[in-house]
Amino acid sequence: MRTLVLGGDGYLGWPTALHLSEAGHDVAIADSFVRRQYDHELGVESLVPVEPLHTRVGVWKELTGRQLSMFRGDITDAEFTYEMIRGFRPDTIVHFAEQRAAPYSHIDRQHAVYTQVNNLVGTLNILFAMADIDPAIHLVKLGTMGEYGTPNIDIEEGWIEIEHKGRKDVLPYPKQPGSFYHLSKVHDSHNIMFTCRAWGLRATDLNQGIVYGQQTPQTALDPRLATRFDYDAVFGTVLNRFVVQAVLAHPLTVYGSGGQTRGLIDIRDTAECILLAAENPPEPCEFRVFNQMTESLSVAEIAKTVAEARGESARIEYLDPPRVEADTHHYNVAHSRLIDLGLEPHLLSETLLTSLFAIAEAHKDRADPEAIRPWIDWRRTTNRPPLTSPSP
Ligand SMILES: NC(=O)c1ccc[n+]([C@@H]2O[C@H](COP(=O)([O-])OP(=O)(O)OC[C@H]3O[C@@H](n4cnc5c(N)ncnc54)[C@H](O)[C@@H]3O)[C@@H](O)[C@H]2O)c1
């Protein structure tokens, strides 16, 4: 199977590319390296040093004999996208290549516009290229559980049966996203669903939970194969942030009361879910939705779990919530379709936390505790400008 991983230099794209390569896929990676530029813009960096992509690809070849092809370019550039897909002729395109931080999309007008242009135009270019070059290509697209928001009913896996005035239909589950970033994913989902219906494309939309963890069996082979570990207030996901705060003996900063409940997934399961989706493609015209999460926990429960695993030294501090979101709410999510395909989830455990603490300990000299304080406010009252800005 020939698999093109868009965004393959990122936190999840890189370990997924290695997982697919080890499973025998012929893998190509594409990336614009814009994620590395956001670090310069925000004045932060991955806690774990990350080698340039060509070094990582070379080390993987040296250790395993497996070759990864590379395309450097921006998928919002249609010419680049068409040439790459014509040249590599993938069976599957795994699409991670988006701006993925909700706070980043709320810095100011430019960052909201940049996020939506980057994400929507990139995905549209992929859809048109698939239709024009080979409509049989399977698109595996990363969406987010945040697309659904927090309705006061159970969240189903993509679709919901509705009875209205005596008639029934199965309709896309309502989406109530909480940021310009999450909105970009909803708009993407609509564009993908429409092109499956109109042009006969096939796609899997993966509504992924918040990912935690930093190592997979493949990245652990050599420090030069490491993936990113973001812990800052803009790109750091909640559990990774708490682990760094605990290691620095700083309070774990919870927004509001911490009652916000979210779907979570271990990085090793992300890579496995992509493999399962790629190897079990949908039919032509099918727009398939999986909820890619394995457990749900409230932010307060995550903080408590990290604090307890760390021992008495970890304290919790409750901050005014920078986001506009429900502080406590119903959250019960259907997520059985990837399990049906064979996923055996890793649940959050002491062992995982111990290994995350060890990673954070090893690199704690690189950590800037100030970078973890939230400074982007959904209500636009306290935002300060970043060091530089994106071009739109
Ligand atoms: N990390 C999470 O917890 C999480 C949760 C849910 C969904 N997701 C989704 O998974 C995907 C990957 O997330 P991640 O955490 O690896 O993000 P990341 O920012 O680390 O990686 C994304 C990669 O895509 C590249 N990219 C962005 N725009 C591009 C463009 N126009 N052309 C080419 N390359 C481009 C970036 O340079 C980066 O290397 C994203 O779509 C994200 O929305 C992530």
The ligand as an SDF file (V2000), in Angstrom:
LIG
                    3D

 44 48  0  0  0  0  0  0  0  0999 V2000
   -2.4240   16.7620   18.7740 N   0  0  0  0  0  0  0  0  0  0  0  0
   -3.6760   16.5310   19.1500 C   0  0  0  0  0  0  0  0  0  0  0  0
   -3.9750   16.3540   20.3550 O   0  0  0  0  0  0  0  0  0  0  0  0
   -4.7740   16.4550   18.1270 C   0  0  0  0  0  0  0  0  0  0  0  0
   -6.0910   16.1780   18.5650 C   0  0  0  0  0  0  0  0  0  0  0  0
   -7.1150   16.1080   17.6140 C   0  0  0  0  0  0  0  0  0  0  0  0
   -6.8300   16.3040   16.2740 C   0  0  0  0  0  0  0  0  0  0  0  0
   -5.5570   16.5700   15.8850 N   0  0  0  0  0  0  0  0  0  0  0  0
   -5.3110   16.7930   14.4520 C   0  0  0  0  0  0  0  0  0  0  0  0
   -4.2430   15.9670   14.0010 O   0  0  0  0  0  0  0  0  0  0  0  0
   -3.4760   16.6670   13.0150 C   0  0  0  0  0  0  0  0  0  0  0  0
   -2.0070   16.6540   13.3950 C   0  0  0  0  0  0  0  0  0  0  0  0
   -1.8390   17.2350   14.6880 O   0  0  0  0  0  0  0  0  0  0  0  0
   -0.4040   17.4380   15.3180 P   0  0  0  0  0  0  0  0  0  0  0  0
   -0.6050   17.5630   16.7710 O   0  0  0  0  0  0  0  0  0  0  0  0
    0.5260   16.4200   14.7690 O   0  0  0  0  0  0  0  0  0  0  0  0
   -0.0410   18.8920   14.7280 O   0  0  0  0  0  0  0  0  0  0  0  0
    1.3890   19.4950   14.2910 P   0  0  0  0  0  0  0  0  0  0  0  0
    1.1830   20.9680   14.1650 O   0  0  0  0  0  0  0  0  0  0  0  0
    2.4630   18.9990   15.1750 O   0  0  0  0  0  0  0  0  0  0  0  0
    1.5940   18.8640   12.8320 O   0  0  0  0  0  0  0  0  0  0  0  0
    0.9670   19.3540   11.6750 C   0  0  0  0  0  0  0  0  0  0  0  0
    2.0100   19.3630   10.5620 C   0  0  0  0  0  0  0  0  0  0  0  0
    1.3710   19.8440    9.3660 O   0  0  0  0  0  0  0  0  0  0  0  0
    2.2380   20.7800    8.7350 C   0  0  0  0  0  0  0  0  0  0  0  0
    1.3800   21.7050    7.9650 N   0  0  0  0  0  0  0  0  0  0  0  0
    0.4570   22.5670    8.4270 C   0  0  0  0  0  0  0  0  0  0  0  0
   -0.1160   23.2350    7.3990 N   0  0  0  0  0  0  0  0  0  0  0  0
    0.4640   22.7650    6.2640 C   0  0  0  0  0  0  0  0  0  0  0  0
    0.2920   23.0490    4.9050 C   0  0  0  0  0  0  0  0  0  0  0  0
   -0.5870   23.9790    4.4690 N   0  0  0  0  0  0  0  0  0  0  0  0
    1.0330   22.3750    3.9850 N   0  0  0  0  0  0  0  0  0  0  0  0
    1.9410   21.4230    4.3940 C   0  0  0  0  0  0  0  0  0  0  0  0
    2.1600   21.1300    5.6820 N   0  0  0  0  0  0  0  0  0  0  0  0
    1.4190   21.7940    6.6160 C   0  0  0  0  0  0  0  0  0  0  0  0
    3.0060   21.4480    9.8750 C   0  0  0  0  0  0  0  0  0  0  0  0
    4.2400   21.9860    9.4470 O   0  0  0  0  0  0  0  0  0  0  0  0
    3.1720   20.3020   10.8620 C   0  0  0  0  0  0  0  0  0  0  0  0
    4.3990   19.6230   10.6820 O   0  0  0  0  0  0  0  0  0  0  0  0
   -4.0540   18.0760   12.9140 C   0  0  0  0  0  0  0  0  0  0  0  0
   -4.9000   18.1640   11.7950 O   0  0  0  0  0  0  0  0  0  0  0  0
   -4.8470   18.2070   14.1860 C   0  0  0  0  0  0  0  0  0  0  0  0
   -5.9350   19.0840   14.0320 O   0  0  0  0  0  0  0  0  0  0  0  0
   -4.5190   16.6590   16.7640 C   0  0  0  0  0  0  0  0  0  0  0  0
  1  2  1  0
  2  3  2  0
  2  4  1  0
  4  5  1  0
  4 44  2  0
  5  6  2  0
  6  7  1  0
  7  8  2  0
  8  9  1  0
  8 44  1  0
  9 10  1  0
  9 42  1  0
 10 11  1  0
 11 12  1  0
 11 40  1  0
 12 13  1  0
 13 14  1  0
 14 15  2  0
 14 16  1  0
 14 17  1  0
 17 18  1  0
 18 19  2  0
 18 20  1  0
 18 21  1  0
 21 22  1  0
 22 23  1  0
 23 24  1  0
 23 38  1  0
 24 25  1  0
 25 26  1  0
 25 36  1  0
 26 27  1  0
 26 35  1  0
 27 28  2  0
 28 29  1  0
 29 30  1  0
 29 35  2  0
 30 31  1  0
 30 32  2  0
 32 33  1  0
 33 34  2  0
 34 35  1  0
 36 37  1  0
 36 38  1  0
 38 39  1  0
 40 41  1  0
 40 42  1  0
 42 43  1  0
M  CHG  2   8   1  16  -1
M  END
$$$$
